[in-house]
Amino acid sequence: MRRFQNNPEDVARYFYHHLVENPQLKGFFERIAFAILDNSKNRAIIKPFQAIFDPS
């Protein structure tokens, strides 16, 4: 169940843009951690965050 009905990929891209690509914050954070509740079998909520923040 998606409580807020936001597209997880959009949310991940938003955070990446503002926390990593933003010139004022670029390199400021050594580590970024998200608490994501994802009870889905296919990990549909957490996968976009993994793909965008850790593409390796």
PyMOL Python script that loads the backbone (N, CA, C, O; Angstrom):
from pymol import cmd

cmd.read_pdbstr("""\
ATOM      1  N   MET A   1       0.845  -1.179   0.000  1.00  0.00           N
ATOM      2  CA  MET A   1       0.000   0.000   0.000  1.00  0.00           C
ATOM      3  C   MET A   1       0.891   1.242   0.000  1.00  0.00           C
ATOM      4  O   MET A   1       1.778   1.381   0.842  1.00  0.00           O
ATOM      5  N   ARG A   2       0.652   2.119  -0.927  1.00  0.00           N
ATOM      6  CA  ARG A   2       1.361   3.398  -0.984  1.00  0.00           C
ATOM      7  C   ARG A   2       0.506   4.433  -0.274  1.00  0.00           C
ATOM      8  O   ARG A   2      -0.530   4.845  -0.794  1.00  0.00           O
ATOM      9  N   ARG A   3       0.921   4.847   0.881  1.00  0.00           N
ATOM     10  CA  ARG A   3       0.120   5.752   1.707  1.00  0.00           C
ATOM     11  C   ARG A   3      -0.040   7.141   1.106  1.00  0.00           C
ATOM     12  O   ARG A   3      -1.122   7.725   1.177  1.00  0.00           O
ATOM     13  N   PHE A   4       1.005   7.666   0.526  1.00  0.00           N
ATOM     14  CA  PHE A   4       0.939   9.034   0.036  1.00  0.00           C
ATOM     15  C   PHE A   4       0.669   9.116  -1.456  1.00  0.00           C
ATOM     16  O   PHE A   4       0.433  10.202  -1.984  1.00  0.00           O
ATOM     17  N   GLN A   5       0.700   7.994  -2.133  1.00  0.00           N
ATOM     18  CA  GLN A   5       0.392   7.905  -3.563  1.00  0.00           C
ATOM     19  C   GLN A   5       1.362   8.672  -4.450  1.00  0.00           C
ATOM     20  O   GLN A   5       1.020   9.006  -5.585  1.00  0.00           O
ATOM     21  N   ASN A   6       2.555   8.957  -3.962  1.00  0.00           N
ATOM     22  CA  ASN A   6       3.566   9.604  -4.788  1.00  0.00           C
ATOM     23  C   ASN A   6       4.345   8.533  -5.538  1.00  0.00           C
ATOM     24  O   ASN A   6       4.591   7.449  -5.008  1.00  0.00           O
ATOM     25  N   ASN A   7       4.722   8.833  -6.744  1.00  0.00           N
ATOM     26  CA  ASN A   7       5.512   7.906  -7.540  1.00  0.00           C
ATOM     27  C   ASN A   7       6.898   7.791  -6.898  1.00  0.00           C
ATOM     28  O   ASN A   7       7.600   8.797  -6.791  1.00  0.00           O
ATOM     29  N   PRO A   8       7.313   6.588  -6.467  1.00  0.00           N
ATOM     30  CA  PRO A   8       8.600   6.432  -5.791  1.00  0.00           C
ATOM     31  C   PRO A   8       9.792   6.902  -6.635  1.00  0.00           C
ATOM     32  O   PRO A   8      10.758   7.438  -6.091  1.00  0.00           O
ATOM     33  N   GLU A   9       9.732   6.707  -7.940  1.00  0.00           N
ATOM     34  CA  GLU A   9      10.834   7.162  -8.793  1.00  0.00           C
ATOM     35  C   GLU A   9      10.918   8.688  -8.811  1.00  0.00           C
ATOM     36  O   GLU A   9      12.011   9.253  -8.780  1.00  0.00           O
ATOM     37  N   ASP A  10       9.773   9.344  -8.861  1.00  0.00           N
ATOM     38  CA  ASP A  10       9.759  10.810  -8.814  1.00  0.00           C
ATOM     39  C   ASP A  10      10.335  11.321  -7.497  1.00  0.00           C
ATOM     40  O   ASP A  10      11.111  12.277  -7.479  1.00  0.00           O
ATOM     41  N   VAL A  11       9.955  10.684  -6.406  1.00  0.00           N
ATOM     42  CA  VAL A  11      10.434  11.104  -5.082  1.00  0.00           C
ATOM     43  C   VAL A  11      11.946  10.889  -4.978  1.00  0.00           C
ATOM     44  O   VAL A  11      12.663  11.753  -4.473  1.00  0.00           O
ATOM     45  N   ALA A  12      12.426   9.749  -5.450  1.00  0.00           N
ATOM     46  CA  ALA A  12      13.866   9.470  -5.409  1.00  0.00           C
ATOM     47  C   ALA A  12      14.636  10.479  -6.251  1.00  0.00           C
ATOM     48  O   ALA A  12      15.679  10.976  -5.825  1.00  0.00           O
ATOM     49  N   ARG A  13      14.131  10.784  -7.438  1.00  0.00           N
ATOM     50  CA  ARG A  13      14.802  11.764  -8.305  1.00  0.00           C
ATOM     51  C   ARG A  13      14.803  13.162  -7.662  1.00  0.00           C
ATOM     52  O   ARG A  13      15.790  13.892  -7.752  1.00  0.00           O
ATOM     53  N   TYR A  14      13.704  13.517  -7.023  1.00  0.00           N
ATOM     54  CA  TYR A  14      13.611  14.810  -6.335  1.00  0.00           C
ATOM     55  C   TYR A  14      14.696  14.914  -5.258  1.00  0.00           C
ATOM     56  O   TYR A  14      15.449  15.887  -5.212  1.00  0.00           O
ATOM     57  N   PHE A  15      14.764  13.897  -4.394  1.00  0.00           N
ATOM     58  CA  PHE A  15      15.768  13.917  -3.335  1.00  0.00           C
ATOM     59  C   PHE A  15      17.177  13.914  -3.906  1.00  0.00           C
ATOM     60  O   PHE A  15      18.042  14.633  -3.406  1.00  0.00           O
ATOM     61  N   TYR A  16      17.427  13.119  -4.946  1.00  0.00           N
ATOM     62  CA  TYR A  16      18.756  13.072  -5.549  1.00  0.00           C
ATOM     63  C   TYR A  16      19.142  14.443  -6.094  1.00  0.00           C
ATOM     64  O   TYR A  16      20.256  14.923  -5.883  1.00  0.00           O
ATOM     65  N   HIS A  17      18.218  15.045  -6.781  1.00  0.00           N
ATOM     66  CA  HIS A  17      18.488  16.365  -7.353  1.00  0.00           C
ATOM     67  C   HIS A  17      18.830  17.382  -6.262  1.00  0.00           C
ATOM     68  O   HIS A  17      19.804  18.125  -6.382  1.00  0.00           O
ATOM     69  N   HIS A  18      18.033  17.410  -5.210  1.00  0.00           N
ATOM     70  CA  HIS A  18      18.208  18.431  -4.179  1.00  0.00           C
ATOM     71  C   HIS A  18      19.325  18.127  -3.179  1.00  0.00           C
ATOM     72  O   HIS A  18      19.896  19.050  -2.597  1.00  0.00           O
ATOM     73  N   LEU A  19      19.641  16.861  -2.973  1.00  0.00           N
ATOM     74  CA  LEU A  19      20.675  16.518  -1.993  1.00  0.00           C
ATOM     75  C   LEU A  19      22.039  16.234  -2.609  1.00  0.00           C
ATOM     76  O   LEU A  19      23.062  16.392  -1.943  1.00  0.00           O
ATOM     77  N   VAL A  20      22.067  15.816  -3.872  1.00  0.00           N
ATOM     78  CA  VAL A  20      23.328  15.409  -4.487  1.00  0.00           C
ATOM     79  C   VAL A  20      23.756  16.346  -5.616  1.00  0.00           C
ATOM     80  O   VAL A  20      24.922  16.734  -5.691  1.00  0.00           O
ATOM     81  N   GLU A  21      22.837  16.702  -6.474  1.00  0.00           N
ATOM     82  CA  GLU A  21      23.182  17.527  -7.633  1.00  0.00           C
ATOM     83  C   GLU A  21      23.184  19.028  -7.337  1.00  0.00           C
ATOM     84  O   GLU A  21      23.819  19.797  -8.059  1.00  0.00           O
ATOM     85  N   ASN A  22      22.504  19.439  -6.319  1.00  0.00           N
ATOM     86  CA  ASN A  22      22.423  20.850  -5.939  1.00  0.00           C
ATOM     87  C   ASN A  22      23.832  21.381  -5.646  1.00  0.00           C
ATOM     88  O   ASN A  22      24.509  20.853  -4.764  1.00  0.00           O
ATOM     89  N   PRO A  23      24.283  22.410  -6.363  1.00  0.00           N
ATOM     90  CA  PRO A  23      25.639  22.931  -6.155  1.00  0.00           C
ATOM     91  C   PRO A  23      25.917  23.368  -4.711  1.00  0.00           C
ATOM     92  O   PRO A  23      27.056  23.285  -4.251  1.00  0.00           O
ATOM     93  N   GLN A  24      24.905  23.823  -4.008  1.00  0.00           N
ATOM     94  CA  GLN A  24      25.107  24.264  -2.619  1.00  0.00           C
ATOM     95  C   GLN A  24      25.316  23.090  -1.666  1.00  0.00           C
ATOM     96  O   GLN A  24      25.939  23.251  -0.616  1.00  0.00           O
ATOM     97  N   LEU A  25      24.805  21.917  -2.019  1.00  0.00           N
ATOM     98  CA  LEU A  25      24.916  20.760  -1.132  1.00  0.00           C
ATOM     99  C   LEU A  25      25.815  19.659  -1.681  1.00  0.00           C
ATOM    100  O   LEU A  25      26.116  18.702  -0.968  1.00  0.00           O
ATOM    101  N   LYS A  26      26.248  19.776  -2.927  1.00  0.00           N
ATOM    102  CA  LYS A  26      27.062  18.737  -3.561  1.00  0.00           C
ATOM    103  C   LYS A  26      28.310  18.481  -2.722  1.00  0.00           C
ATOM    104  O   LYS A  26      29.080  19.399  -2.439  1.00  0.00           O
ATOM    105  N   GLY A  27      28.501  17.230  -2.330  1.00  0.00           N
ATOM    106  CA  GLY A  27      29.643  16.849  -1.516  1.00  0.00           C
ATOM    107  C   GLY A  27      29.490  17.129  -0.032  1.00  0.00           C
ATOM    108  O   GLY A  27      30.379  16.794   0.752  1.00  0.00           O
ATOM    109  N   PHE A  28      28.388  17.733   0.368  1.00  0.00           N
ATOM    110  CA  PHE A  28      28.174  18.082   1.771  1.00  0.00           C
ATOM    111  C   PHE A  28      27.889  16.845   2.618  1.00  0.00           C
ATOM    112  O   PHE A  28      28.377  16.726   3.742  1.00  0.00           O
ATOM    113  N   PHE A  29      27.096  15.927   2.070  1.00  0.00           N
ATOM    114  CA  PHE A  29      26.703  14.733   2.814  1.00  0.00           C
ATOM    115  C   PHE A  29      27.635  13.574   2.484  1.00  0.00           C
ATOM    116  O   PHE A  29      27.849  13.245   1.317  1.00  0.00           O
ATOM    117  N   GLU A  30      28.178  12.969   3.514  1.00  0.00           N
ATOM    118  CA  GLU A  30      29.002  11.778   3.324  1.00  0.00           C
ATOM    119  C   GLU A  30      28.112  10.563   3.082  1.00  0.00           C
ATOM    120  O   GLU A  30      28.465   9.654   2.331  1.00  0.00           O
ATOM    121  N   ARG A  31      26.967  10.569   3.726  1.00  0.00           N
ATOM    122  CA  ARG A  31      26.049   9.433   3.630  1.00  0.00           C
ATOM    123  C   ARG A  31      24.627   9.951   3.760  1.00  0.00           C
ATOM    124  O   ARG A  31      24.352  10.845   4.560  1.00  0.00           O
ATOM    125  N   ILE A  32      23.727   9.384   2.967  1.00  0.00           N
ATOM    126  CA  ILE A  32      22.308   9.729   3.046  1.00  0.00           C
ATOM    127  C   ILE A  32      21.547   8.436   3.294  1.00  0.00           C
ATOM    128  O   ILE A  32      21.721   7.462   2.561  1.00  0.00           O
ATOM    129  N   ALA A  33      20.709   8.418   4.318  1.00  0.00           N
ATOM    130  CA  ALA A  33      19.927   7.225   4.654  1.00  0.00           C
ATOM    131  C   ALA A  33      18.447   7.574   4.644  1.00  0.00           C
ATOM    132  O   ALA A  33      18.036   8.617   5.153  1.00  0.00           O
ATOM    133  N   PHE A  34      17.661   6.691   4.062  1.00  0.00           N
ATOM    134  CA  PHE A  34      16.217   6.860   4.019  1.00  0.00           C
ATOM    135  C   PHE A  34      15.561   5.703   4.766  1.00  0.00           C
ATOM    136  O   PHE A  34      15.984   4.554   4.631  1.00  0.00           O
ATOM    137  N   ALA A  35      14.545   5.999   5.542  1.00  0.00           N
ATOM    138  CA  ALA A  35      13.729   4.966   6.175  1.00  0.00           C
ATOM    139  C   ALA A  35      12.513   4.769   5.275  1.00  0.00           C
ATOM    140  O   ALA A  35      11.617   5.612   5.232  1.00  0.00           O
ATOM    141  N   ILE A  36      12.494   3.654   4.564  1.00  0.00           N
ATOM    142  CA  ILE A  36      11.444   3.407   3.579  1.00  0.00           C
ATOM    143  C   ILE A  36      10.707   2.132   3.951  1.00  0.00           C
ATOM    144  O   ILE A  36      11.304   1.058   4.025  1.00  0.00           O
ATOM    145  N   LEU A  37       9.422   2.253   4.181  1.00  0.00           N
ATOM    146  CA  LEU A  37       8.589   1.091   4.457  1.00  0.00           C
ATOM    147  C   LEU A  37       8.120   0.526   3.126  1.00  0.00           C
ATOM    148  O   LEU A  37       7.363   1.173   2.402  1.00  0.00           O
ATOM    149  N   ASP A  38       8.567  -0.672   2.807  1.00  0.00           N
ATOM    150  CA  ASP A  38       8.196  -1.311   1.544  1.00  0.00           C
ATOM    151  C   ASP A  38       7.918  -2.781   1.807  1.00  0.00           C
ATOM    152  O   ASP A  38       8.837  -3.599   1.853  1.00  0.00           O
ATOM    153  N   ASN A  39       6.653  -3.108   1.977  1.00  0.00           N
ATOM    154  CA  ASN A  39       6.246  -4.486   2.229  1.00  0.00           C
ATOM    155  C   ASN A  39       5.872  -5.225   0.951  1.00  0.00           C
ATOM    156  O   ASN A  39       5.419  -6.368   1.004  1.00  0.00           O
ATOM    157  N   SER A  40       6.055  -4.583  -0.187  1.00  0.00           N
ATOM    158  CA  SER A  40       5.672  -5.217  -1.448  1.00  0.00           C
ATOM    159  C   SER A  40       6.657  -6.328  -1.808  1.00  0.00           C
ATOM    160  O   SER A  40       7.841  -6.249  -1.483  1.00  0.00           O
ATOM    161  N   LYS A  41       6.160  -7.352  -2.476  1.00  0.00           N
ATOM    162  CA  LYS A  41       7.008  -8.482  -2.866  1.00  0.00           C
ATOM    163  C   LYS A  41       8.048  -8.080  -3.901  1.00  0.00           C
ATOM    164  O   LYS A  41       9.155  -8.618  -3.910  1.00  0.00           O
ATOM    165  N   ASN A  42       7.703  -7.149  -4.763  1.00  0.00           N
ATOM    166  CA  ASN A  42       8.632  -6.754  -5.828  1.00  0.00           C
ATOM    167  C   ASN A  42       9.487  -5.544  -5.454  1.00  0.00           C
ATOM    168  O   ASN A  42      10.228  -5.032  -6.293  1.00  0.00           O
ATOM    169  N   ARG A  43       9.392  -5.079  -4.200  1.00  0.00           N
ATOM    170  CA  ARG A  43      10.206  -3.959  -3.702  1.00  0.00           C
ATOM    171  C   ARG A  43      10.042  -2.708  -4.565  1.00  0.00           C
ATOM    172  O   ARG A  43      11.011  -2.005  -4.849  1.00  0.00           O
ATOM    173  N   ALA A  44       8.818  -2.447  -4.972  1.00  0.00           N
ATOM    174  CA  ALA A  44       8.504  -1.372  -5.914  1.00  0.00           C
ATOM    175  C   ALA A  44       8.793   0.022  -5.370  1.00  0.00           C
ATOM    176  O   ALA A  44       8.985   0.957  -6.148  1.00  0.00           O
ATOM    177  N   ILE A  45       8.827   0.174  -4.072  1.00  0.00           N
ATOM    178  CA  ILE A  45       9.071   1.499  -3.498  1.00  0.00           C
ATOM    179  C   ILE A  45      10.565   1.743  -3.300  1.00  0.00           C
ATOM    180  O   ILE A  45      11.053   2.840  -3.572  1.00  0.00           O
ATOM    181  N   ILE A  46      11.279   0.756  -2.839  1.00  0.00           N
ATOM    182  CA  ILE A  46      12.703   0.952  -2.539  1.00  0.00           C
ATOM    183  C   ILE A  46      13.595   0.836  -3.777  1.00  0.00           C
ATOM    184  O   ILE A  46      14.659   1.455  -3.818  1.00  0.00           O
ATOM    185  N   LYS A  47      13.195   0.072  -4.770  1.00  0.00           N
ATOM    186  CA  LYS A  47      14.032  -0.123  -5.964  1.00  0.00           C
ATOM    187  C   LYS A  47      14.422   1.174  -6.665  1.00  0.00           C
ATOM    188  O   LYS A  47      15.585   1.321  -7.041  1.00  0.00           O
ATOM    189  N   PRO A  48      13.505   2.121  -6.858  1.00  0.00           N
ATOM    190  CA  PRO A  48      13.921   3.370  -7.507  1.00  0.00           C
ATOM    191  C   PRO A  48      14.995   4.128  -6.712  1.00  0.00           C
ATOM    192  O   PRO A  48      15.890   4.728  -7.307  1.00  0.00           O
ATOM    193  N   PHE A  49      14.915   4.106  -5.394  1.00  0.00           N
ATOM    194  CA  PHE A  49      15.929   4.767  -4.571  1.00  0.00           C
ATOM    195  C   PHE A  49      17.283   4.077  -4.741  1.00  0.00           C
ATOM    196  O   PHE A  49      18.313   4.741  -4.850  1.00  0.00           O
ATOM    197  N   GLN A  50      17.277   2.752  -4.764  1.00  0.00           N
ATOM    198  CA  GLN A  50      18.522   2.018  -4.961  1.00  0.00           C
ATOM    199  C   GLN A  50      19.106   2.305  -6.340  1.00  0.00           C
ATOM    200  O   GLN A  50      20.312   2.513  -6.477  1.00  0.00           O
ATOM    201  N   ALA A  51      18.262   2.317  -7.349  1.00  0.00           N
ATOM    202  CA  ALA A  51      18.728   2.539  -8.722  1.00  0.00           C
ATOM    203  C   ALA A  51      19.298   3.941  -8.910  1.00  0.00           C
ATOM    204  O   ALA A  51      20.278   4.118  -9.634  1.00  0.00           O
ATOM    205  N   ILE A  52      18.705   4.920  -8.277  1.00  0.00           N
ATOM    206  CA  ILE A  52      19.128   6.310  -8.467  1.00  0.00           C
ATOM    207  C   ILE A  52      20.311   6.673  -7.569  1.00  0.00           C
ATOM    208  O   ILE A  52      21.232   7.357  -8.017  1.00  0.00           O
ATOM    209  N   PHE A  53      20.303   6.232  -6.323  1.00  0.00           N
ATOM    210  CA  PHE A  53      21.366   6.609  -5.395  1.00  0.00           C
ATOM    211  C   PHE A  53      22.562   5.661  -5.423  1.00  0.00           C
ATOM    212  O   PHE A  53      23.662   6.051  -5.034  1.00  0.00           O
ATOM    213  N   ASP A  54      22.367   4.434  -5.871  1.00  0.00           N
ATOM    214  CA  ASP A  54      23.464   3.460  -5.917  1.00  0.00           C
ATOM    215  C   ASP A  54      23.377   2.671  -7.216  1.00  0.00           C
ATOM    216  O   ASP A  54      23.029   1.491  -7.201  1.00  0.00           O
ATOM    217  N   PRO A  55      23.690   3.311  -8.340  1.00  0.00           N
ATOM    218  CA  PRO A  55      23.497   2.662  -9.638  1.00  0.00           C
ATOM    219  C   PRO A  55      24.479   1.534  -9.943  1.00  0.00           C
ATOM    220  O   PRO A  55      24.315   0.849 -10.953  1.00  0.00           O
ATOM    221  N   SER A  56      25.487   1.317  -9.108  1.00  0.00           N
ATOM    222  CA  SER A  56      26.480   0.272  -9.397  1.00  0.00           C
ATOM    223  C   SER A  56      25.957  -1.120  -9.169  1.00  0.00           C
ATOM    224  O   SER A  56      26.684  -2.093  -9.371  1.00  0.00           O
TER     225      SER A  56
END
""", "prot")
cmd.dss("prot")
cmd.show_as("cartoon", "prot")
cmd.util.cbc("prot")
cmd.orient("prot")
